Amino acid sequence: MSAYKKENLLGYLTVQVHDQDGRRRFYRKYRSRSFVKNFLQMCAGFWSGGLTVSGLDWKIKDTGGTFRASTTTANNQGNALTQSMQIEIGSGATNPTVDAFDIETTIAGPTDCDSVIDDSSGNDIEYRFRITLTNTSGGAWTVSEVTLHTNITYFSASRSVIIMRDELGAPVTVNDGQAITIDYSLKTTV
């Protein structure tokens, strides 16, 4: 047996729907399978201080579709500051791809997370980003996609960048007056 543990970074998505009286009407936990390329490129940009590595330009794409490159001074990832974590819900039906940079069809958000919960224990490091949204639209929401964003600032310009995008196997209905709670968890074991 190897002395080294398998490296891992796991993502989980939990969806709950509660009625007006606070009773839970729906609960499902999914293993997120959609870290997007932006996430690793953003990390590489932060770690490298915006360096170009072996001629490779680490670029991330904001939700407007604009590339933010490590070699462009005004958009240098090494000068980026994280402002908040955000979650967005939508009704799109296209499976996520590694190049995804935005949600397909927005219902609500992106909205700053209500809380960040430290679920770490022993060698398991886990952070959970939570948001609760109440449907006051007068009609039902049909939620079939969720994204986790980080809202970052390059110098004085604020940009939203997707870290993860997931399709829910079956759409979740949130009737008028009901609330949906979304948890995105990032977990690793050292």
N, C-alpha and C positions, 0 to 999 in steps of 0.2 A: 504494500500500500504506500502511496506517495505521502511524503511529509507535508505536501502542500494541499490546501483545500482548493476546491474549484472556485474561481473568482465568480462573483455574481452581482448583479444589480437587477432587482426585480421591481416591477410596478404592479400595483393592484388598484382596481376601481370598484368602489362600492356605491350602489344606488339604492336609496330608500325613498318611498313616497308615504307621507302621512296625511290623514284627512284633517278637517277643520278642528276636530276634537283631540288631535294629537295621536290618534290610533294609527299604527303602522299598517299600510295597505299593500306594500310591496317591499321586498328586500332581495337583493342579489349582489354577490361578490364575484368579480371577474378577475382573471389574470390579464393585466394589460399586455398587449403584444405589439405595441406600436410606438416605441421610442422612435422619434423621427431623427433624421440625419442632423437637423439643426442642433439638437441637444448635445451630441458629441462634438460637433464643430464649435459650438459655443463654449463648451468646457475646454476644448483644446485652445481656443482663443484666450480664455482667461488664464489658463496655465502657462501659455507661452508669452503672455504679455503682448500679444498682437504680432508675434514674430512670424515670418514666413519660413516654413520648414521644408528643406530640400526642394525649393521652388514651388511648393504647394501652397496656394493661398486659401486659408481657412475662411470660408464664407458662410454666413447664416442669412436666411431670408426672413424678413419680418412679415407680419400678416398682410401687409399691403403688397407683398410680392417683390420688395426691393432688397437686393443683396446688400449686406453690410460686411465689408471685407476688412481683414486685418491690415491690409496695406493702405487703406484709405484713411488718412488722418482723422477726418471728421466722423468716421464710422468705426474707428479702431476698437476692436473688442477688448483690448487690454485696458481701455479707458471706460468700460461699461460698468455701471452700478446697478445691481438688482434693486428695484423699487418695491415689487410685490409679486406674489404668486396669484394667478387668476384661473378661474374655471369658466368654461363656456359650454352651453348645451345647444344642440341643434337637431334638425330632422333629416339630415342628409342620409343617403343610402349607399354611397360609394365606399368600398373598403379602403382603409388608410394605406398609404404608400410611404416608403422611406423618405420621399421628397415632399411630403405634405407640409404646407406652411400655413394653412388656414382651415377653419371649419368649413364644411360644404354649405350648410344652410342654417343660419343663426336663429335660435328662438330667444335666448337671453344670454347676456354677457358679451365679452368677458368681464367678469366681476371679481374684485379682490376677494380672496378667501376670508371667511369669517374667523378662522383659527388655523393654527399650525399646532399639531399635537405630536409630542415626542413619545412614541410607543416603543422606544429602545429598551432592550433588556439583555444584560450580559454581553455576548459577542454579536448580538443581532441589533443593528442600527436601523431604526425605522422612523420616518417622519410622514405624518398624514396631513394633507391639505384639505380643508373642508369648506363647503359653501352650502347654504340653504337658501333656496329661491321659492317664493310663494307665487303661484299663478293667480294673477288678478286681471287676466286678459278678457274675461267674460266667456271664454271658450276653453276647450281642452288643448293641452300641449301633447304632441306625440314626439317623445324624445328618443332618438335612435343613434346619436353621436355625442361624444363628450371630448373636450380638449383641456389639457393643462398647459397654461401659459406662464411665462415669466415676463413681467413688465420691466424693461430695463431702460436706462438712460445712457445715451452716448453723448458725452459733453452735456449739452442742454436739450437734446432731442429725445423724447420718450418714444420707445418702440415696444410692441408686443410680439413675443416670439414663442411659437408653440414648442413644447417639449414632448408631449404625447398627444395622440389622437386615437380614439377608440370608437368602434361601432359596437352597439349593444346588439347581441344576437337577435333579439326580438324587441320591437319598439315598446317603450314604457309610456303609459298614458298618465298625465297629471291633469286632473279635472280642475276647473275654476275653483279657487279657494283652497286647494290642496298645496302642499309644500313638497319639494324634492330636495333631498340632501345628497350631495355628491362628495365622496372622499376619494382622493388620489393618494396612494401610499407609495413611497419609494423605500426599498429595503435592501440592505446588504448585510452579509455576515463576514466578520473578520476573524 
